[in-house]
Amino acid sequence: MNEKQMLSISFIFSLIGILVVLLVSFVSSPKLYSISDLDKNDIDQVVRVRGNIESFHETPGLYLINLADDSGKITVVVFKNDEMDLTEGMFVEVIGSVVEYGDQIEITAKEIVL
């Protein structure tokens, strides 16, 4: 096999690899839930919700966000890695794990799209 054939084969396999990665990332996106659909059966599941920030509280290590959609409200816990510019009424999408705190369910955010 000559160098030109090897280059062509390498290019084809690189493209196939990129397409596979894109497909896997698209398929593995968490399911979008309405807030009212979440319950204790969803604990430890990764979910995606969208809503408006009703209020938020900033502490030295985290943000506590009260998020609401048309169906209900939930608290979202965001551990600080970077400063976030949050405002009440802002529409956000949250991807995170459902957890139980006290007797309520919350979401511990892994990603927030402003």
DOTORKOL-41745 format. One record per atom (N, C-alpha, C): residue number from 0; atom name; x, y negated, z negated. Coordinates in Angstrom, 1 decimal, padded with zeros to 4 digits. Atoms other than C-alpha are relative to their C-alpha. Example, Ala and Ser with C-alpha at 12.3 -4.5 7.8 and 13.67 -1.06 7.14 Angstrom:
2
{0,'N',{000.9,001.2,000.0}};
{0,'CA',{012.3,004.5,-007.8}};
{0,'C',{000.9,-001.2,000.0}};
{1,'N',{-000.9,001.1,000.0}};
{1,'CA',{013.7,001.1,-007.1}};
{1,'C',{-000.8,-001.1,-000.8}};
This chain:
114
{0,'N',{000.8,001.2,000.0}};
{0,'CA',{000.0,000.0,000.0}};
{0,'C',{000.9,-001.2,000.0}};
{1,'N',{-000.8,001.2,000.0}};
{1,'CA',{001.4,-003.4,000.9}};
{1,'C',{-000.5,-001.0,-000.9}};
{2,'N',{000.3,001.1,000.9}};
{2,'CA',{001.4,-006.6,-001.0}};
{2,'C',{-001.3,-000.7,000.3}};
{3,'N',{001.3,000.7,-000.4}};
{3,'CA',{-001.5,-008.1,001.0}};
{3,'C',{-001.2,000.8,-000.5}};
{4,'N',{001.1,-000.9,000.4}};
{4,'CA',{-003.7,-005.1,000.3}};
{4,'C',{-000.2,-000.1,-001.6}};
{5,'N',{000.0,000.0,001.4}};
{5,'CA',{-002.8,-005.2,-003.4}};
{5,'C',{-000.7,-001.3,-000.5}};
{6,'N',{000.6,001.3,000.4}};
{6,'CA',{-003.7,-008.9,-003.6}};
{6,'C',{-001.5,-000.1,000.3}};
{7,'N',{001.4,-000.1,-000.3}};
{7,'CA',{-007.0,-008.3,-001.9}};
{7,'C',{-000.8,000.8,-001.0}};
{8,'N',{000.6,-000.9,001.0}};
{8,'CA',{-007.9,-005.5,-004.3}};
{8,'C',{-000.1,-000.7,-001.3}};
{9,'N',{000.0,000.8,001.3}};
{9,'CA',{-006.9,-007.6,-007.3}};
{9,'C',{-001.0,-001.1,000.0}};
{10,'N',{001.0,001.1,-000.1}};
{10,'CA',{-009.0,-010.5,-006.1}};
{10,'C',{-001.4,000.5,-000.2}};
{11,'N',{001.4,-000.6,000.0}};
{11,'CA',{-012.1,-008.3,-005.6}};
{11,'C',{-000.3,000.5,-001.4}};
{12,'N',{000.2,-000.4,001.4}};
{12,'CA',{-011.7,-006.7,-009.1}};
{12,'C',{-000.2,-001.1,-001.0}};
{13,'N',{000.2,001.2,000.9}};
{13,'CA',{-011.3,-010.1,-010.7}};
{13,'C',{-001.4,-000.6,000.2}};
{14,'N',{001.3,000.5,-000.2}};
{14,'CA',{-014.5,-011.3,-009.1}};
{14,'C',{-001.1,000.9,-000.6}};
{15,'N',{000.9,-000.9,000.6}};
{15,'CA',{-016.3,-008.2,-010.2}};
{15,'C',{000.0,-000.2,-001.5}};
{16,'N',{-000.1,000.2,001.5}};
{16,'CA',{-015.0,-008.7,-013.8}};
{16,'C',{-000.7,-001.3,-000.4}};
{17,'N',{000.7,001.2,000.4}};
{17,'CA',{-016.2,-012.3,-013.9}};
{17,'C',{-001.5,000.1,000.1}};
{18,'N',{001.5,-000.2,-000.2}};
{18,'CA',{-019.7,-011.3,-012.6}};
{18,'C',{-000.5,000.8,-001.2}};
{19,'N',{000.4,-000.9,001.1}};
{19,'CA',{-019.9,-008.6,-015.3}};
{19,'C',{-000.1,-000.8,-001.3}};
{20,'N',{000.0,000.9,001.2}};
{20,'CA',{-018.9,-011.1,-018.0}};
{20,'C',{-001.2,-000.9,-000.1}};
{21,'N',{001.1,000.9,-000.1}};
{21,'CA',{-021.5,-013.6,-016.8}};
{21,'C',{-001.4,000.7,-000.3}};
{22,'N',{001.2,-000.8,000.2}};
{22,'CA',{-024.2,-010.9,-016.7}};
{22,'C',{-000.2,000.4,-001.4}};
{23,'N',{000.0,-000.4,001.4}};
{23,'CA',{-023.4,-009.6,-020.2}};
{23,'C',{-000.4,-001.2,-000.9}};
{24,'N',{000.3,001.1,000.8}};
{24,'CA',{-023.5,-013.1,-021.6}};
{24,'C',{-001.4,-000.5,000.2}};
{25,'N',{001.3,000.4,-000.2}};
{25,'CA',{-026.8,-013.9,-020.0}};
{25,'C',{-001.0,001.0,-000.6}};
{26,'N',{000.9,-001.0,000.6}};
{26,'CA',{-028.5,-010.6,-021.1}};
{26,'C',{000.1,000.0,-001.5}};
{27,'N',{-000.2,-000.1,001.5}};
{27,'CA',{-027.1,-010.8,-024.7}};
{27,'C',{-000.5,-001.2,-000.7}};
{28,'N',{000.5,001.2,000.7}};
{28,'CA',{-028.7,-014.2,-025.4}};
{28,'C',{-001.1,000.4,-000.9}};
{29,'N',{001.0,-000.4,000.9}};
{29,'CA',{-030.9,-013.9,-028.5}};
{29,'C',{-001.4,-000.4,000.5}};
{30,'N',{001.4,000.3,-000.4}};
{30,'CA',{-034.7,-013.9,-028.0}};
{30,'C',{-000.4,-001.3,-000.6}};
{31,'N',{000.6,001.2,000.5}};
{31,'CA',{-036.5,-017.2,-028.4}};
{31,'C',{-001.2,000.3,-000.8}};
{32,'N',{001.1,-000.3,000.9}};
{32,'CA',{-038.9,-017.1,-031.3}};
{32,'C',{-000.7,-001.4,-000.4}};
{33,'N',{000.7,001.1,000.7}};
{33,'CA',{-041.6,-019.5,-032.6}};
{33,'C',{000.3,000.2,-001.5}};
{34,'N',{-000.4,-000.1,001.4}};
{34,'CA',{-040.8,-020.3,-036.2}};
{34,'C',{-001.0,000.8,-000.8}};
{35,'N',{001.0,-000.8,000.7}};
{35,'CA',{-044.1,-018.8,-037.4}};
{35,'C',{000.1,001.5,000.3}};
{36,'N',{-000.1,-001.4,-000.4}};
{36,'CA',{-043.2,-015.5,-035.7}};
{36,'C',{001.1,000.7,-000.9}};
{37,'N',{-001.1,-000.6,000.8}};
{37,'CA',{-040.2,-015.0,-038.1}};
{37,'C',{-000.6,000.4,-001.4}};
{38,'N',{000.4,-000.4,001.3}};
{38,'CA',{-040.7,-013.0,-041.2}};
{38,'C',{001.1,000.9,-000.6}};
{39,'N',{-001.1,-000.7,000.7}};
{39,'CA',{-038.8,-010.8,-043.7}};
{39,'C',{000.5,001.3,000.8}};
{40,'N',{-000.4,-001.1,-000.8}};
{40,'CA',{-038.7,-008.0,-041.1}};
{40,'C',{001.2,-000.4,001.0}};
{41,'N',{-001.0,000.5,-000.9}};
{41,'CA',{-036.3,-010.2,-039.1}};
{41,'C',{001.3,-000.3,-000.7}};
{42,'N',{-001.2,000.2,000.8}};
{42,'CA',{-033.7,-010.5,-041.9}};
{42,'C',{001.2,000.7,000.7}};
{43,'N',{-001.2,-000.5,-000.6}};
{43,'CA',{-030.2,-010.0,-040.5}};
{43,'C',{000.0,000.0,001.5}};
{44,'N',{000.1,000.0,-001.5}};
{44,'CA',{-031.4,-010.4,-036.9}};
{44,'C',{000.5,-001.4,000.5}};
{45,'N',{-000.4,001.3,-000.7}};
{45,'CA',{-029.8,-013.1,-034.6}};
{45,'C',{-001.2,-000.4,000.8}};
{46,'N',{001.1,000.5,-000.7}};
{46,'CA',{-032.6,-015.3,-033.3}};
{46,'C',{000.3,-001.4,000.6}};
{47,'N',{-000.2,001.3,-000.6}};
{47,'CA',{-033.0,-018.5,-031.3}};
{47,'C',{-001.4,-000.7,-000.2}};
{48,'N',{001.2,000.8,000.1}};
{48,'CA',{-035.5,-021.2,-032.2}};
{48,'C',{000.3,-001.4,000.5}};
{49,'N',{-000.1,001.4,-000.5}};
{49,'CA',{-036.2,-024.7,-030.9}};
{49,'C',{-001.0,-000.8,-000.8}};
{50,'N',{001.0,000.9,000.8}};
{50,'CA',{-037.8,-027.6,-032.8}};
{50,'C',{000.6,-001.4,-000.2}};
{51,'N',{-000.4,001.3,000.4}};
{51,'CA',{-037.6,-031.1,-034.1}};
{51,'C',{000.5,-000.1,-001.4}};
{52,'N',{-000.5,000.1,001.3}};
{52,'CA',{-035.6,-032.1,-037.1}};
{52,'C',{-000.9,-000.9,-000.8}};
{53,'N',{000.9,000.8,000.8}};
{53,'CA',{-038.1,-033.3,-039.7}};
{53,'C',{000.8,-000.8,-001.1}};
{54,'N',{-000.9,000.7,001.0}};
{54,'CA',{-035.4,-034.1,-042.3}};
{54,'C',{001.3,000.8,-000.1}};
{55,'N',{-001.2,-000.7,000.2}};
{55,'CA',{-031.9,-033.1,-043.2}};
{55,'C',{000.8,-000.6,-001.2}};
{56,'N',{-000.8,000.4,001.2}};
{56,'CA',{-029.5,-033.3,-046.2}};
{56,'C',{001.4,000.5,000.2}};
{57,'N',{-001.5,-000.3,-000.2}};
{57,'CA',{-025.7,-033.4,-046.0}};
{57,'C',{000.6,000.2,-001.3}};
{58,'N',{-000.9,-000.2,001.2}};
{58,'CA',{-023.5,-031.9,-048.7}};
{58,'C',{001.4,000.1,000.5}};
{59,'N',{-001.4,-000.1,-000.5}};
{59,'CA',{-019.7,-031.7,-048.7}};
{59,'C',{000.3,001.2,000.9}};
{60,'N',{-000.4,-001.2,-000.8}};
{60,'CA',{-019.8,-028.2,-047.2}};
{60,'C',{-001.0,000.5,001.0}};
{61,'N',{001.0,-000.4,-001.0}};
{61,'CA',{-023.0,-027.9,-045.2}};
{61,'C',{-001.1,-001.0,000.2}};
{62,'N',{001.2,000.8,-000.3}};
{62,'CA',{-026.1,-029.4,-043.7}};
{62,'C',{-001.2,000.9,-000.3}};
{63,'N',{001.3,-000.7,000.1}};
{63,'CA',{-029.6,-028.4,-044.7}};
{63,'C',{-001.0,-000.7,000.9}};
{64,'N',{000.9,000.7,-001.0}};
{64,'CA',{-032.0,-029.1,-041.8}};
{64,'C',{-001.4,000.7,-000.2}};
{65,'N',{001.4,-000.5,-000.1}};
{65,'CA',{-035.8,-028.8,-042.0}};
{65,'C',{-000.5,-000.2,001.4}};
{66,'N',{000.4,000.0,-001.5}};
{66,'CA',{-036.8,-027.8,-038.5}};
{66,'C',{-001.4,000.4,000.1}};
{67,'N',{001.4,-000.3,-000.2}};
{67,'CA',{-040.3,-027.7,-037.2}};
{67,'C',{-000.3,000.1,001.5}};
{68,'N',{000.5,000.0,-001.4}};
{68,'CA',{-042.0,-026.6,-034.0}};
{68,'C',{-001.5,000.0,-000.2}};
{69,'N',{001.5,000.1,000.0}};
{69,'CA',{-045.7,-026.4,-033.1}};
{69,'C',{-000.6,001.0,-001.0}};
{70,'N',{000.5,-001.1,000.8}};
{70,'CA',{-046.1,-023.2,-035.2}};
{70,'C',{000.3,-000.1,-001.5}};
{71,'N',{-000.4,-000.1,001.4}};
{71,'CA',{-044.3,-023.9,-038.4}};
{71,'C',{001.3,-000.8,-000.3}};
{72,'N',{-001.2,000.7,000.5}};
{72,'CA',{-041.3,-025.1,-040.4}};
{72,'C',{001.0,001.1,-000.6}};
{73,'N',{-001.0,-000.9,000.6}};
{73,'CA',{-038.0,-023.4,-041.5}};
{73,'C',{001.2,-000.9,-000.4}};
{74,'N',{-001.3,000.7,000.4}};
{74,'CA',{-034.8,-024.5,-043.3}};
{74,'C',{001.1,000.7,000.8}};
{75,'N',{-001.2,-000.5,-000.7}};
{75,'CA',{-031.6,-024.1,-041.2}};
{75,'C',{001.2,-000.5,-000.8}};
{76,'N',{-001.2,000.3,000.7}};
{76,'CA',{-028.3,-023.9,-043.0}};
{76,'C',{001.1,000.0,001.0}};
{77,'N',{-001.1,000.2,-000.9}};
{77,'CA',{-025.3,-025.2,-041.1}};
{77,'C',{001.3,-000.3,-000.8}};
{78,'N',{-001.3,000.2,000.7}};
{78,'CA',{-021.8,-024.7,-042.6}};
{78,'C',{000.8,-001.0,000.9}};
{79,'N',{-000.7,001.0,-000.7}};
{79,'CA',{-019.7,-027.7,-041.7}};
{79,'C',{001.3,000.5,000.6}};
{80,'N',{-001.3,-000.2,-000.6}};
{80,'CA',{-016.9,-027.2,-039.2}};
{80,'C',{000.4,-001.4,000.6}};
{81,'N',{-000.2,001.3,-000.5}};
{81,'CA',{-017.3,-030.6,-037.6}};
{81,'C',{-001.1,-000.9,-000.4}};
{82,'N',{001.1,000.9,000.3}};
{82,'CA',{-019.3,-033.7,-038.3}};
{82,'C',{-001.1,000.1,001.1}};
{83,'N',{001.1,000.0,-001.0}};
{83,'CA',{-022.7,-033.7,-036.6}};
{83,'C',{-000.8,-001.3,-000.1}};
{84,'N',{000.8,001.2,000.0}};
{84,'CA',{-024.7,-036.7,-035.6}};
{84,'C',{-001.5,000.3,000.1}};
{85,'N',{001.4,-000.4,000.1}};
{85,'CA',{-028.2,-035.7,-036.7}};
{85,'C',{-000.9,-001.2,-000.3}};
{86,'N',{001.0,001.0,000.3}};
{86,'CA',{-031.3,-037.9,-036.7}};
{86,'C',{-001.3,000.7,-000.1}};
{87,'N',{001.3,-000.5,000.1}};
{87,'CA',{-034.8,-037.2,-037.7}};
{87,'C',{-000.8,-000.1,001.3}};
{88,'N',{000.7,000.0,-001.2}};
{88,'CA',{-037.0,-036.3,-034.8}};
{88,'C',{000.8,000.5,001.2}};
{89,'N',{-000.9,-000.5,-001.1}};
{89,'CA',{-034.1,-035.0,-032.7}};
{89,'C',{-000.4,001.5,000.3}};
{90,'N',{000.3,-001.3,-000.4}};
{90,'CA',{-034.9,-031.9,-030.7}};
{90,'C',{001.2,000.8,000.1}};
{91,'N',{-001.2,-000.9,000.0}};
{91,'CA',{-032.4,-029.0,-031.2}};
{91,'C',{-000.4,001.4,000.2}};
{92,'N',{000.1,-001.4,-000.1}};
{92,'CA',{-032.0,-025.4,-030.4}};
{92,'C',{001.0,000.7,-000.9}};
{93,'N',{-000.8,-000.7,001.0}};
{93,'CA',{-030.6,-023.1,-033.1}};
{93,'C',{000.1,001.5,000.3}};
{94,'N',{-000.3,-001.4,-000.1}};
{94,'CA',{-029.0,-019.7,-032.7}};
{94,'C',{000.6,000.4,-001.3}};
{95,'N',{-000.6,-000.3,001.3}};
{95,'CA',{-028.4,-018.0,-036.0}};
{95,'C',{-000.7,001.3,-000.6}};
{96,'N',{000.4,-001.2,000.7}};
{96,'CA',{-029.1,-015.2,-038.5}};
{96,'C',{-001.1,-000.3,-000.9}};
{97,'N',{001.1,000.2,000.9}};
{97,'CA',{-032.4,-014.9,-040.4}};
{97,'C',{000.5,000.6,-001.4}};
{98,'N',{-000.4,-000.4,001.4}};
{98,'CA',{-031.6,-014.7,-044.2}};
{98,'C',{-001.1,-000.3,-000.9}};
{99,'N',{000.9,000.3,001.1}};
{99,'CA',{-033.6,-014.7,-047.4}};
{99,'C',{000.7,-000.7,-001.1}};
{100,'N',{-000.6,000.8,001.1}};
{100,'CA',{-032.9,-017.3,-050.0}};
{100,'C',{-001.2,-000.3,-001.0}};
{101,'N',{001.2,000.1,000.9}};
{101,'CA',{-035.1,-017.2,-053.1}};
{101,'C',{-001.0,000.9,000.5}};
{102,'N',{001.1,-000.8,-000.5}};
{102,'CA',{-038.4,-016.0,-051.8}};
{102,'C',{-000.4,-000.5,001.4}};
{103,'N',{000.3,000.5,-001.4}};
{103,'CA',{-038.2,-017.8,-048.4}};
{103,'C',{001.0,000.5,001.0}};
{104,'N',{-001.0,-000.3,-001.0}};
{104,'CA',{-036.6,-017.0,-045.1}};
{104,'C',{000.6,-001.3,000.5}};
{105,'N',{-000.8,001.2,-000.6}};
{105,'CA',{-034.0,-019.4,-043.6}};
{105,'C',{000.8,000.6,001.2}};
{106,'N',{-000.9,-000.4,-001.1}};
{106,'CA',{-031.7,-019.4,-040.6}};
{106,'C',{001.4,-000.5,-000.4}};
{107,'N',{-001.3,000.5,000.1}};
{107,'CA',{-028.0,-019.6,-041.1}};
{107,'C',{000.6,-000.1,001.4}};
{108,'N',{-000.3,000.3,-001.4}};
{108,'CA',{-026.9,-021.3,-037.9}};
{108,'C',{001.4,000.5,000.4}};
{109,'N',{-001.3,-000.3,-000.6}};
{109,'CA',{-024.1,-020.0,-035.7}};
{109,'C',{000.3,-001.0,001.1}};
{110,'N',{-000.2,001.0,-001.1}};
{110,'CA',{-024.7,-022.5,-032.9}};
{110,'C',{-001.2,-000.9,000.0}};
{111,'N',{001.1,001.0,-000.1}};
{111,'CA',{-026.7,-025.7,-032.6}};
{111,'C',{000.2,-000.8,001.3}};
{112,'N',{-000.1,000.8,-001.3}};
{112,'CA',{-027.4,-027.3,-029.2}};
{112,'C',{-000.8,-001.3,-000.3}};
{113,'N',{000.7,001.3,000.3}};
{113,'CA',{-028.2,-031.0,-029.7}};
{113,'C',{-000.6,-000.5,001.3}};
